[in-house]
Amino acid sequence: MMQVLERAISVGDTVIVEGLGEELDPVLTPVLERRLTKNKKGKWVLQLGGQELEYHHGFRLILQTKLANPHYLPEVQAEATVVD
């Protein structure tokens, strides 16, 4: 999953993660929080798993769950759009 996510962030693809439970993988935290910084070349980058990835603004992350009434942490709900 990490290789797919890293590639999508760099080239601006959409990633769909299906079958989530109520707890998200901590590796997704920088992506959800959009922890972007500018590097010395003036490009937007994201630190993910110890790597600095160039961030393409066309990147989209879709998280899907089959839970009828999921309860996510307030931090997650503040950073994401929840669709019922």
Secondary structure, DSSP 8 states (H G I E B T S, - for coil): -HHHHHHHHHHT-EEEE-S--SS--GGGHHHHTT-EEE-TTS-EEEEETTEEEE--TT-EEEE----SS----HHHHHHS----
